[in-house]
Amino acid sequence: MTDFDPNDYSIETQAIRAGHTRSHEDEHSMPIYMTSSYVFKSAEDAALRFTGQQPGNIYSRFINPTVSTFQDRLALMEEGERCLAFSSGMAAIMAVGMSLLKAGDHVVCSRSVFGNTVITFQNYFAKFGVETTFVELSNLDAWEAAIQPNTQFLFVETPSNPLMELVDIRALADIAHQKDCLLVVDNVFCTPIMQKPLSLGADIVVHSATKYIDGQGRCIGGAVIASDEIIEKSIYPYLRTGGATMSAFNAWIFLSGLETLAIRMKAHCDSAFELAHWLEAHSAVEKVHYPGLKSHAQHELAKQQQSHFGAVVSFELKGGKDHAWALIDATKMLSITANLGDVKSTITHPASTTHGRLTPELRAEAGIKDSLVRVSVGLENIDDIKADLLRGLDRRDP
Ligand SMILES: *Cc1c(COP(=O)(O)O)cnc(C)c1O
């Protein structure tokens, strides 16, 4: 074990063993280092660490052994050079913007990203003179046309929530690089188990560890993975000053989440695949949005770009909002909540919750119909999930 090099191993093994350097206590499991500061051997030692001439722990706002283990492990899994952990997924996205943008800059962002990401660019960065153009996710021409001389980066989430549309990451990275921009990918839906954006040409990956990385709905956290240069020059100085730090306790939870991520993702995706096909065959269902279906417009791209098709299934019912609400209310087991990435399956009505603040016109433009229902498929027995949905599907009238 002394000369174990995680680089020689597959992602499942890295997820379990990478990053942990045993302390003098010879512990088998990673300890939680709950300490705000560290002690130096001498005044000179302190000076060398503070000026960065010598590596070592200083203060847990920006360095902590449990958090570092999580960072090193996730960096390896994403095939990136370095990772920095943050207090939430939104804090990670904010860190990318705060460290790379200045007044007068421009961002191109997919229209179909997490709601708070839209608000971050539209309400907050706009206040400081950064303009954002929102474009249709899968339309590469629209991305290219939206890039301006002052564009710093493109920001994308693939597949999108809730309609599970994709963009070709490699093609988008080429477009970005031709125009001297960076490509930032929010990889929450896929995790590195299913998709590795950095090896497809993206420059920065952001995560909400709150979702699949935790996997059991306990902690809030986030991460940024990029080259040594981007992290060292831009993201790290911002974390050190901005202070949206991941706690050691949360890092410890996320570390154990990573250990089971591969088998959980495969089980989530297998159930979602089965559920999507089953829903598509039901007479009460108008359309199912799932990249694993041959009817999905980007099925071939999904096969190429992802190792699995994902764990979120959205579907339109024949009928309208009343039918969707009746189906949701007929469930006895599924949790009615907008959260996802949990062992517990969740069900939600996007048009009146996550997308409820949009005008009906904007909702229509985004393709979010009143009859749309989204299920984040958990790890309960798939037959129980089907039975819970069947109660509402088999009812004729709302
Ligand atoms: C949840 C989520 C975020 C935000 O993460 P938090 O940890 O809740 O701050 C960002 N992107 C996507 C795709 C998400 O699902």
The ligand as an SDF file (V2000), in Angstrom:
LIG
                    3D

 15 15  0  0  0  0  0  0  0  0999 V2000
  -28.6450   21.9700   -7.1460 C   0  0  0  0  0  0  0  0  0  0  0  0
  -27.9310   22.4250   -8.3220 C   0  0  0  0  0  0  0  0  0  0  0  0
  -27.0390   23.5070   -8.2560 C   0  0  0  0  0  0  0  0  0  0  0  0
  -26.8220   24.3050   -6.9900 C   0  0  0  0  0  0  0  0  0  0  0  0
  -26.2420   23.5510   -5.9720 O   0  0  0  0  0  0  0  0  0  0  0  0
  -26.4840   23.8320   -4.3980 P   0  0  0  0  0  0  0  0  0  0  0  0
  -25.5730   22.8520   -3.7460 O   0  0  0  0  0  0  0  0  0  0  0  0
  -27.9360   23.6060   -4.1240 O   0  0  0  0  0  0  0  0  0  0  0  0
  -26.0870   25.2480   -4.1510 O   0  0  0  0  0  0  0  0  0  0  0  0
  -26.3650   23.8620   -9.4050 C   0  0  0  0  0  0  0  0  0  0  0  0
  -26.5530   23.1910  -10.5620 N   0  0  0  0  0  0  0  0  0  0  0  0
  -27.4040   22.1520  -10.6590 C   0  0  0  0  0  0  0  0  0  0  0  0
  -27.5610   21.4540  -11.9650 C   0  0  0  0  0  0  0  0  0  0  0  0
  -28.1240   21.7290   -9.5520 C   0  0  0  0  0  0  0  0  0  0  0  0
  -28.9780   20.7070   -9.6700 O   0  0  0  0  0  0  0  0  0  0  0  0
  1  2  1  0
  2  3  1  0
  2 14  2  0
  3  4  1  0
  3 10  2  0
  4  5  1  0
  5  6  1  0
  6  7  2  0
  6  8  1  0
  6  9  1  0
 10 11  1  0
 11 12  2  0
 12 13  1  0
 12 14  1  0
 14 15  1  0
M  END
$$$$
